[in-house]
Amino acid sequence: MNDALAALEDRVRADLAKTAHPDAAWLTPKLGPDDRPALDVLIVGAGQSGLATAFGLLRSQVSNILVLDKSEQGQEGPWLTYARMHTLRSPKHFTGPDLDIPSLTYQSWHEARFGEENWRKLDLISRELWAEYLLWFRRIVDVPVRNGCAVVEISPAPGGLLAARVQTVDGFDMLFARKIVLATGQEGMGDWTVPEPLRHLPPSLCAHAAQPIDFAALRGKRVAVIGAGASAFDNAAVALESGAAEVNLFCRRAEIQVIQPYRWLTFRGFLRHFSDLDDAWRWRFMRTVLEMREGFPQATYDRCARHAHFHLQEGAPVDAARELPDGVELQTPRGMFAVDFVICGTGIDMNFAGRPELKNCAANIATWADRYQPPPEERSPRLGRFPYLADDYALMERTEGDTPWIANIHVFAIASTMSFGASGSSINAMTTAVPKLVHGLTRGLFRADVERHWASFRAYDVPQAAVARKITDRASR
């Protein structure tokens, strides 16, 4: 560790100490069925959103928490796995898990590592450095994390608790918690989607962009990339850079989307108060944003366009795919294309039943389609499948009373987008979204303990001052 980074870490500790008020413990652990103290909050996912949520809770004196992640340390989130861009897409000055503590920002860490001049010259943050920063952040704020742990089932437990069945390298464990936060990123309440005409293709011929792909094996091959968002272009670029003979990127729209809607909505009013709007406005905004999809920056396009054997096929949805002895034949409105391998950069879809951890409640999770019927011209079955969340990011019941325990499961992932806008998977929204989530969590914990707090208040008898009273002889006056 260099001297500048050591000095920064001292400053972080000093800043956290100076802003710790109020620092009084206010929660008493509840005993679980195993006679051990249950967690107040269990967070599933140790990526940037899970770490920021844990930090927010620690700042609120909720310290009886644990963060789990199925990946090994350093592999949390997409940054060193399926993220295939060179840099983050967010501008470098966007703050994130620091929650407005200046010494905890990425900028402070970068300047301590590489100097202020390097920061001034920096255009965008590399994904590798962002992953390194998140590990530093996790260590310096002392977030309790267990890696190699996958939550495979959530169920109700006695005493209003939740039971989380956890798979580890050694077998299975059971954890009990008052609340669970699903900070599970993109696929947290669904799965990566492959267009229906391609679903019959074997893994040797077709993969989703979120899956491991042997790009070296694509050298000299003809590659098709389905989708026209930033991730699709990233995968096309890696295939080209790995020596693919030809890459065709298929866009279903007549003209490719070049506007990035998330740049427009990054202002405090929208990020903080979008969730306060009525359903009609929330649906109208997010339907427009999500159907536009995430635009790609110029550098992402240039990374592909510099290769002569890259071809953008607009107005070309894949209508059918036929497996050939030596590859795949794709049928599109622009003609037939013979390729050796297909990569689907086609996003995710909500599918609660497909998530093992939700199997005990999937059928009773309320969706937007259950709660709001938009005008005919605004309907979208895909967006209607998003969960309809309470104001604390909690799941709500489709049929009230069947699974009341899901009110203690809070979703802070891409699935929260329809209810809260940019929130559980966006760096640009962290400074407003995480405090809103933490507020909801602490509100629920406080309300559940209100009788204990009342009894504690009534029993409080600590004098603040000692008053000396003189004995006066009235008769002598």
C-alpha positions as CSV (number, residue, x, y, z in Angstrom):
1,M,0.0,0.0,0.0
2,N,1.4,3.4,-1.0
3,D,1.5,6.3,1.5
4,A,-1.3,8.2,-0.3
5,L,-3.7,5.2,0.0
6,A,-2.8,4.7,3.6
7,A,-3.5,8.4,4.3
8,L,-6.8,8.1,2.5
9,E,-7.8,5.1,4.6
10,D,-7.0,7.1,7.7
11,R,-9.2,9.9,6.4
12,V,-12.0,7.5,5.7
13,R,-11.9,6.2,9.3
14,A,-11.9,9.8,10.6
15,D,-14.8,10.8,8.3
16,L,-16.9,7.9,9.4
17,A,-16.2,8.6,13.1
18,K,-17.1,12.3,12.7
19,T,-20.4,11.5,11.0
20,A,-21.5,8.5,13.1
21,H,-24.2,10.3,15.1
22,P,-26.4,8.9,16.4
23,D,-24.4,5.9,17.3
24,A,-26.7,4.3,19.9
25,A,-27.5,0.6,19.4
26,W,-31.3,0.2,19.0
27,L,-31.9,-3.3,17.9
28,T,-32.1,-6.5,20.0
29,P,-31.5,-9.7,18.1
30,K,-34.4,-12.1,17.9
31,L,-33.7,-15.8,18.5
32,G,-34.2,-18.1,15.6
33,P,-35.6,-21.7,15.8
34,D,-32.0,-22.8,16.3
35,D,-31.7,-20.7,19.5
36,R,-29.1,-18.5,17.9
37,P,-29.6,-14.8,17.3
38,A,-31.2,-14.3,13.9
39,L,-29.8,-11.7,11.5
40,D,-31.6,-8.4,11.3
41,V,-30.9,-8.2,7.6
42,L,-29.5,-10.8,5.2
43,I,-28.3,-9.4,1.9
44,V,-28.0,-11.7,-1.1
45,G,-25.4,-10.4,-3.5
46,A,-22.1,-8.7,-2.8
47,G,-21.8,-6.6,-5.9
48,Q,-21.9,-2.9,-5.8
49,S,-25.6,-2.7,-4.8
50,G,-25.3,-5.2,-2.0
51,L,-22.2,-3.5,-0.6
52,A,-23.8,-0.1,-0.7
53,T,-26.9,-1.4,1.1
54,A,-24.8,-3.0,3.8
55,F,-22.8,0.2,4.2
56,G,-26.1,2.2,4.5
57,L,-27.3,-0.2,7.2
58,L,-24.1,0.0,9.1
59,R,-24.3,3.8,9.1
60,S,-27.8,3.4,10.6
61,Q,-26.5,1.2,13.4
62,V,-27.9,-2.0,11.9
63,S,-24.8,-4.1,12.4
64,N,-26.3,-7.6,12.8
65,I,-26.2,-8.2,9.1
66,L,-24.5,-10.5,6.6
67,V,-23.9,-10.4,2.8
68,L,-23.7,-13.6,0.8
69,D,-22.4,-14.1,-2.7
70,K,-22.3,-17.2,-4.8
71,S,-19.1,-16.1,-6.5
72,E,-15.6,-16.3,-5.1
73,Q,-14.1,-13.0,-3.7
74,G,-13.3,-10.6,-6.5
75,Q,-15.7,-12.2,-9.0
76,E,-18.9,-10.6,-7.7
77,G,-21.0,-8.7,-10.2
78,P,-20.4,-8.6,-13.9
79,W,-17.1,-6.7,-14.0
80,L,-14.6,-9.5,-14.4
81,T,-17.0,-12.1,-15.8
82,Y,-19.6,-11.3,-18.5
83,A,-19.0,-7.6,-18.8
84,R,-17.0,-7.2,-22.0
85,M,-16.7,-3.5,-22.4
86,H,-13.3,-1.8,-21.7
87,T,-14.7,0.9,-19.4
88,L,-17.8,1.7,-17.3
89,R,-20.4,3.6,-19.3
90,S,-21.2,6.0,-16.5
91,P,-19.2,9.3,-16.4
92,K,-16.3,9.1,-14.0
93,H,-17.7,11.8,-11.7
94,F,-20.8,9.8,-10.9
95,T,-20.7,8.7,-7.2
96,G,-21.9,5.4,-6.0
97,P,-21.6,3.2,-2.9
98,D,-19.8,6.0,-1.1
99,L,-23.2,7.4,-0.1
100,D,-21.8,11.0,-0.3
101,I,-18.8,10.4,1.9
102,P,-16.1,12.2,-0.1
103,S,-13.2,10.1,1.1
104,L,-15.0,6.9,0.0
105,T,-15.6,8.0,-3.6
106,Y,-13.9,6.3,-6.5
107,Q,-12.2,9.6,-7.3
108,S,-10.5,9.7,-3.9
109,W,-9.4,6.1,-4.3
110,H,-8.1,6.7,-7.9
111,E,-6.2,9.8,-6.9
112,A,-4.6,8.0,-4.0
113,R,-3.6,5.1,-6.3
114,F,-2.5,7.0,-9.4
115,G,-2.4,10.8,-8.6
116,E,-4.6,13.8,-9.2
117,E,-3.1,14.4,-12.7
118,N,-4.0,10.8,-13.8
119,W,-7.6,11.4,-12.6
120,R,-7.8,14.7,-14.6
121,K,-6.7,12.9,-17.7
122,L,-8.9,9.9,-17.2
123,D,-11.8,9.6,-19.6
124,L,-13.8,6.7,-18.2
125,I,-13.2,4.2,-15.4
126,S,-11.9,0.7,-16.5
127,R,-14.1,-2.1,-15.3
128,E,-11.1,-3.8,-13.8
129,L,-10.3,-0.8,-11.6
130,W,-13.9,-0.5,-10.6
131,A,-13.9,-4.1,-9.4
132,E,-10.7,-3.4,-7.5
133,Y,-12.2,-0.3,-5.9
134,L,-15.3,-2.3,-4.8
135,L,-13.0,-4.7,-3.0
136,W,-11.2,-1.9,-1.3
137,F,-14.5,-0.3,-0.4
138,R,-15.8,-3.6,1.1
139,R,-12.7,-3.9,3.2
140,I,-12.4,-0.3,4.5
141,V,-16.0,0.0,5.6
142,D,-15.9,-3.6,7.0
143,V,-18.9,-5.1,5.3
144,P,-19.3,-8.7,6.5
145,V,-19.4,-11.0,3.4
146,R,-19.3,-14.7,2.9
147,N,-18.4,-15.8,-0.6
148,G,-19.2,-19.2,-2.2
149,C,-22.8,-19.1,-0.7
150,A,-25.9,-19.4,-2.9
151,V,-29.4,-18.9,-1.4
152,V,-31.5,-21.7,-2.9
153,E,-34.7,-21.3,-0.9
154,I,-36.5,-18.7,1.2
155,S,-39.4,-19.7,3.4
156,P,-41.2,-18.4,6.5
157,A,-40.0,-19.3,9.9
158,P,-41.5,-19.0,13.4
159,G,-41.5,-15.7,15.1
160,G,-42.0,-13.7,11.9
161,L,-38.5,-14.6,10.7
162,L,-37.4,-15.8,7.2
163,A,-35.4,-18.9,6.7
164,A,-32.7,-18.9,4.0
165,R,-31.4,-22.2,2.8
166,V,-27.8,-21.7,1.7
167,Q,-25.7,-23.9,-0.5
168,T,-22.0,-23.8,0.3
169,V,-18.9,-25.8,-0.8
170,D,-19.4,-27.9,2.3
171,G,-23.2,-28.6,1.9
172,F,-26.2,-26.7,3.1
173,D,-26.7,-24.2,5.9
174,M,-29.8,-22.5,7.3
175,L,-29.8,-18.8,8.2
176,F,-32.6,-17.0,9.9
177,A,-33.2,-13.3,9.3
178,R,-35.9,-10.6,10.0
179,K,-35.4,-9.2,6.5
180,I,-33.8,-10.3,3.3
181,V,-32.6,-8.0,0.5
182,L,-32.2,-9.5,-3.0
183,A,-29.3,-7.4,-4.4
184,T,-28.9,-9.9,-7.2
185,G,-28.3,-7.7,-10.2
186,Q,-29.6,-8.3,-13.7
187,E,-31.0,-11.8,-13.4
188,G,-32.3,-11.5,-9.8
189,M,-35.9,-12.3,-10.5
190,G,-35.8,-13.8,-13.9
191,D,-33.4,-15.1,-16.5
192,W,-31.4,-14.1,-19.5
193,T,-33.6,-14.4,-22.6
194,V,-32.9,-16.1,-25.9
195,P,-35.3,-15.3,-28.7
196,E,-37.8,-18.1,-29.4
197,P,-36.5,-18.9,-32.9
198,L,-33.1,-19.7,-31.4
199,R,-34.0,-21.7,-28.3
200,H,-33.7,-25.1,-29.9
201,L,-30.1,-24.5,-30.8
202,P,-27.4,-26.4,-28.7
203,P,-24.9,-24.5,-26.6
204,S,-22.2,-25.4,-29.2
205,L,-24.0,-23.1,-31.6
206,C,-25.7,-20.4,-29.4
207,A,-25.0,-18.7,-26.1
208,H,-26.3,-15.7,-24.3
209,A,-23.9,-12.8,-23.8
210,A,-24.1,-13.3,-20.0
211,Q,-22.7,-16.8,-20.3
212,P,-19.0,-17.8,-20.5
213,I,-18.0,-17.8,-24.2
214,D,-14.8,-19.2,-25.7
215,F,-14.0,-16.2,-28.0
216,A,-10.7,-17.7,-29.0
217,A,-12.6,-20.6,-30.5
218,L,-14.4,-18.1,-32.8
219,R,-11.2,-17.2,-34.6
220,G,-11.9,-17.5,-38.3
221,K,-15.6,-18.1,-37.7
222,R,-18.8,-16.3,-38.9
223,V,-20.5,-14.9,-35.8
224,A,-24.1,-13.5,-35.5
225,V,-24.9,-11.2,-32.6
226,I,-28.6,-10.7,-31.8
227,G,-29.5,-7.4,-30.3
228,A,-28.4,-3.8,-30.7
229,G,-27.8,-2.6,-27.1
230,A,-24.4,-1.8,-25.5
231,S,-23.9,-5.4,-24.4
232,A,-24.5,-6.8,-27.9
233,F,-21.9,-4.4,-29.3
234,D,-19.4,-5.4,-26.6
235,N,-19.7,-9.0,-27.5
236,A,-19.5,-8.3,-31.2
237,A,-16.3,-6.3,-30.5
238,V,-14.7,-9.1,-28.5
239,A,-15.5,-11.6,-31.3
240,L,-13.9,-9.2,-33.9
241,E,-10.8,-8.6,-31.7
242,S,-10.5,-12.4,-31.2
243,G,-10.2,-12.9,-35.0
244,A,-13.7,-13.7,-36.1
245,A,-13.9,-13.8,-39.9
246,E,-17.2,-12.0,-40.0
247,V,-19.6,-10.5,-37.5
248,N,-23.2,-9.6,-38.3
249,L,-25.1,-7.7,-35.6
250,F,-28.9,-8.0,-36.1
251,C,-31.1,-5.2,-35.0
252,R,-34.9,-5.7,-35.1
253,R,-35.5,-1.9,-35.4
254,A,-35.5,-0.2,-38.7
255,E,-32.9,2.3,-37.2
256,I,-30.6,1.5,-34.4
257,Q,-31.1,3.2,-31.1
258,V,-28.4,5.8,-30.4
259,I,-30.0,7.8,-27.6
260,Q,-29.1,6.8,-24.0
261,P,-32.3,7.5,-21.9
262,Y,-30.4,6.9,-18.6
263,R,-28.4,10.0,-19.2
264,W,-31.6,12.1,-19.3
265,L,-33.0,10.7,-16.1
266,T,-29.9,11.2,-14.0
267,F,-31.1,14.2,-12.0
268,R,-32.0,14.3,-8.3
269,G,-35.7,15.0,-8.9
270,F,-36.3,12.0,-11.1
271,L,-34.0,9.6,-9.2
272,R,-35.4,10.6,-5.8
273,H,-39.1,11.1,-6.6
274,F,-39.9,8.8,-9.5
275,S,-41.3,6.2,-7.2
276,D,-43.7,8.9,-5.7
277,L,-45.5,9.2,-9.0
278,D,-48.8,7.4,-9.6
279,D,-48.8,4.1,-11.6
280,A,-49.8,5.7,-14.8
281,W,-46.8,8.1,-14.9
282,R,-44.4,5.4,-13.6
283,W,-45.5,3.0,-16.3
284,R,-45.3,5.7,-19.0
285,F,-41.8,6.7,-18.2
286,M,-40.3,3.3,-17.7
287,R,-42.1,1.7,-20.6
288,T,-40.5,4.3,-22.8
289,V,-37.1,3.9,-21.2
290,L,-37.0,0.1,-21.2
291,E,-38.4,-0.3,-24.7
292,M,-35.7,2.1,-26.0
293,R,-33.2,-0.2,-24.3
294,E,-29.7,1.0,-23.2
295,G,-27.9,3.0,-25.8
296,F,-24.3,2.5,-26.6
297,P,-21.6,5.2,-26.5
298,Q,-19.5,6.2,-29.5
299,A,-16.4,4.3,-28.4
300,T,-18.4,1.1,-28.2
301,Y,-19.7,1.5,-31.8
302,D,-16.2,2.5,-33.0
303,R,-14.7,-0.6,-31.4
304,C,-16.8,-2.6,-33.9
305,A,-16.9,-0.3,-36.9
306,R,-13.2,-0.2,-37.3
307,H,-13.3,-3.8,-38.5
308,A,-14.1,-4.1,-42.2
309,H,-15.8,-7.5,-41.6
310,F,-18.3,-6.0,-39.1
311,H,-21.8,-5.5,-40.6
312,L,-24.8,-3.9,-38.9
313,Q,-28.1,-5.4,-40.1
314,E,-30.9,-3.0,-39.3
315,G,-34.6,-4.0,-39.6
316,A,-33.5,-7.6,-39.3
317,P,-35.2,-9.6,-36.5
318,V,-34.5,-13.3,-36.6
319,D,-37.6,-15.0,-37.8
320,A,-36.3,-18.6,-37.9
321,A,-33.1,-20.5,-37.3
322,R,-32.1,-23.9,-38.9
323,E,-29.3,-26.0,-37.6
324,L,-26.9,-27.0,-40.4
325,P,-24.1,-29.7,-40.4
326,D,-21.6,-26.9,-40.2
327,G,-23.4,-24.1,-38.4
328,V,-26.7,-22.2,-38.4
329,E,-28.9,-20.6,-41.0
330,L,-30.7,-17.5,-39.8
331,Q,-33.8,-16.2,-41.6
332,T,-34.4,-12.5,-41.5
333,P,-36.4,-9.9,-43.5
334,R,-33.0,-9.0,-45.0
335,G,-32.3,-12.5,-46.3
336,M,-30.7,-15.7,-45.1
337,F,-27.4,-15.7,-43.2
338,A,-25.2,-18.7,-42.7
339,V,-23.1,-18.4,-39.5
340,D,-21.0,-20.6,-37.2
341,F,-22.1,-19.2,-33.9
342,V,-24.8,-17.0,-32.4
343,I,-24.5,-14.7,-29.4
344,C,-27.7,-13.3,-27.9
345,G,-27.4,-9.9,-26.4
346,T,-31.1,-9.8,-25.7
347,G,-31.4,-8.9,-22.0
348,I,-33.5,-10.5,-19.3
349,D,-37.2,-11.4,-18.7
350,M,-39.0,-11.7,-15.4
351,N,-39.6,-15.3,-14.4
352,F,-40.2,-15.7,-10.7
353,A,-40.9,-19.4,-11.0
354,G,-37.5,-20.0,-12.5
355,R,-35.8,-18.7,-9.4
356,P,-35.2,-21.5,-6.9
357,E,-35.0,-19.1,-3.9
358,L,-38.6,-17.9,-4.7
359,K,-40.3,-21.2,-5.4
360,N,-42.3,-20.9,-2.2
361,C,-43.9,-17.6,-3.2
362,A,-43.4,-17.1,-6.9
363,A,-47.1,-17.8,-7.7
364,N,-48.2,-15.1,-5.3
365,I,-45.8,-12.2,-6.1
366,A,-47.8,-9.3,-7.5
367,T,-46.7,-8.0,-10.9
368,W,-47.4,-4.8,-12.6
369,A,-49.9,-6.6,-14.8
370,D,-51.8,-7.5,-11.6
371,R,-52.0,-3.9,-10.4
372,Y,-52.1,-1.6,-13.4
373,Q,-53.8,-1.8,-16.8
374,P,-52.3,0.8,-19.1
375,P,-54.1,2.2,-22.2
376,P,-54.0,-0.1,-25.2
377,E,-51.3,1.9,-26.9
378,E,-49.0,1.6,-23.9
379,R,-49.4,-2.1,-23.2
380,S,-46.3,-4.4,-22.8
381,P,-46.6,-8.0,-21.6
382,R,-42.9,-8.1,-21.0
383,L,-42.9,-5.1,-18.6
384,G,-46.2,-6.3,-17.0
385,R,-44.2,-9.2,-15.7
386,F,-42.0,-7.0,-13.5
387,P,-42.8,-7.2,-9.7
388,Y,-45.0,-4.5,-8.3
389,L,-43.1,-3.4,-5.2
390,A,-44.1,-1.6,-2.0
391,D,-42.5,1.8,-1.2
392,D,-39.7,0.0,0.7
393,Y,-38.8,-2.3,-2.3
394,A,-40.7,-5.2,-0.7
395,L,-42.5,-7.8,-2.6
396,M,-46.3,-7.6,-2.5
397,E,-48.9,-10.3,-2.6
398,R,-51.1,-11.1,-5.6
399,T,-53.7,-12.6,-3.2
400,E,-53.5,-10.9,0.2
401,G,-53.0,-13.3,3.1
402,D,-51.6,-16.2,1.2
403,T,-47.9,-15.4,1.7
404,P,-47.7,-12.4,4.1
405,W,-44.1,-13.2,4.9
406,I,-42.9,-11.9,1.5
407,A,-43.3,-8.3,2.8
408,N,-39.9,-8.9,4.5
409,I,-38.2,-9.7,1.1
410,H,-36.9,-6.5,-0.5
411,V,-35.8,-6.4,-4.1
412,F,-32.9,-4.2,-5.0
413,A,-32.0,-5.3,-8.5
414,I,-32.9,-4.7,-12.1
415,A,-36.4,-6.1,-11.2
416,S,-37.1,-3.0,-9.2
417,T,-36.9,-0.7,-12.3
418,M,-40.6,-0.5,-13.1
419,S,-41.4,0.5,-9.5
420,F,-38.4,2.7,-8.7
421,G,-36.7,3.7,-12.0
422,A,-33.0,3.5,-12.1
423,S,-32.1,2.0,-8.7
424,G,-30.9,-1.5,-7.8
425,S,-28.4,-1.9,-10.7
426,S,-27.3,1.6,-11.5
427,I,-24.3,3.5,-10.3
428,N,-26.0,6.8,-11.1
429,A,-28.9,6.1,-8.8
430,M,-27.1,4.8,-5.7
431,T,-26.9,8.1,-3.8
432,T,-30.7,8.3,-3.8
433,A,-31.9,4.7,-4.1
434,V,-29.8,3.1,-1.3
435,P,-30.9,5.6,1.4
436,K,-34.6,5.0,0.3
437,L,-34.1,1.3,0.7
438,V,-32.3,1.6,4.0
439,H,-35.0,3.9,5.2
440,G,-37.6,1.3,4.4
441,L,-35.6,-1.5,6.1
442,T,-35.0,0.5,9.3
443,R,-38.6,1.7,9.3
444,G,-39.8,-1.9,9.2
445,L,-37.5,-3.0,11.9
446,F,-38.4,-0.1,14.2
447,R,-42.2,-0.6,13.7
448,A,-41.9,-4.3,14.4
449,D,-40.2,-3.5,17.8
450,V,-42.4,-0.5,18.7
451,E,-43.8,-2.2,21.9
452,R,-40.3,-3.0,23.1
453,H,-39.2,0.6,22.4
454,W,-42.2,1.9,24.3
455,A,-41.4,-0.3,27.3
456,S,-37.8,0.8,27.1
457,F,-38.9,4.4,27.0
458,R,-41.2,4.0,30.0
459,A,-38.5,2.4,32.0
460,Y,-35.9,5.0,31.1
461,D,-34.9,6.8,34.3
462,V,-31.4,8.1,33.8
463,P,-31.2,11.6,35.3
464,Q,-29.4,14.2,33.2
465,A,-28.6,16.6,36.0
466,A,-28.3,16.7,39.8
467,V,-30.4,19.4,41.4
468,A,-29.4,20.7,44.9
469,R,-32.4,21.8,46.9
470,K,-31.9,24.1,49.9
471,I,-34.0,23.5,53.0
472,T,-35.6,26.8,54.0
473,D,-36.8,27.6,57.5
474,R,-40.0,29.5,56.7
475,A,-40.7,30.3,60.3
476,S,-37.5,32.3,60.6
477,R,-38.6,34.8,58.0
